[in-house]
Amino acid sequence: MNSDFIEQMEATPKLHATKCKCISALLRIFLQFTTFISAALAWYLYDYFIALATLLLTFIIMGIIRSKIRNSVIPPKQREFQYNDKGIADWYTARELCIEIKEA
């Protein structure tokens, strides 16, 4: 009898407070651009070979950070779906940083 139920997917949370939206935007910018900023900084300070190595290394590190954040807040039955950086940042901000009280 329990097999007749369809699993309901939980929608990506909507952030309502301005503070929460700003935190989510900063987290999204961190996830998207840290790789390129660190490579550009390494290129400016050192040379292109070290910049290329930095690009590859930060690509791997940011992938690990992104997956750790994603797996810590997204429900287990929804982890197989693709989420962009904005979705991951919204989930993490709503679940961990800005827990808003739902009004009835």
N, C-alpha and C positions, 0 to 999 in steps of 0.2 A: 504494500500500500504506500509506503514511503517513497518508492521509486517513481511514483506518478508526479511528484513535485518537480517543477523546473527551478533550477538554481537561479536566483536573482542576482544580477550584477549590481554592485554598489557603484554609483556614479562618482566621477571625480568631484571632490568637494568644491563648493563655491565659497570663496573668501569674501566676507562682507566688510570687515574692519579695514580701515586704511593702513594701519600698522601691519596687519597680516599680509595685505597685498604688497606692501613695500618689502617685507621680509621674503616673500615668495619671489618677487622680482629680483632681489639681490642674490638669492640662492640660484635662480635660473641663470643669471648672468655669470655667476661663479662656475656653474656646471658647463655652460656653453663656451666661454671665452678664456678660461684659465690656461688651456693648452696653447692657444695661439699667443696669448700675452707673454707666457713664460718663454716660448720659443723666440719671440721677437726681442724680448729683453736679453736673452742669451746671445742672440745674434748681434745686438747692439754692444753688449759688454765684451764678448769674446770673438767668435768667428762663426761662419756658417756650419762647420762640421759639428761643433758643440751645440749649435742651435738645432740641427737636425736630430742629434742624440737627445736633446732636451724635449723636442717635439714628440719623439717616439716614447720616451719615458713618461712624460706627463699624459700622453694619450692613454697609456696603460693604467697609470695611477688614477686618472679621472674616470676611466671605465670601472675600476674597482670601487671607487667612492660612489659613483652613480648606482652601481648594482647593490651596494650595501644599503644606501638610502632607500632605493626602490624596494628591496626585499624586507626592510624593516617596517614599512608602513602600508604597503599595498596588501589587501587581503590575499591569502594563499591561493584561492581559486581563481584569482584574476591576474596572477603573476605571469601567466603564459601570454598575455596580450602585450602589444607594443605600447610604450608610453614615451612621449617626448620629454624634454627637460622641463617644460612648463608643467606638464602633468605630474611629474615626479616632485617638483618643487611645491605644487599645490597640495599634493597628498601629504608630503612631509610637514609643511607648514600647518596644515589643518589638524593633523594627528598628533604632532609632537610639540610644536612651538606655540600655536595659537588655538587652544581648545576653546571654541566658542560654545556657549550654552544655547542649545536649540530651544526656540520658543514654541510652545504648544499651540 
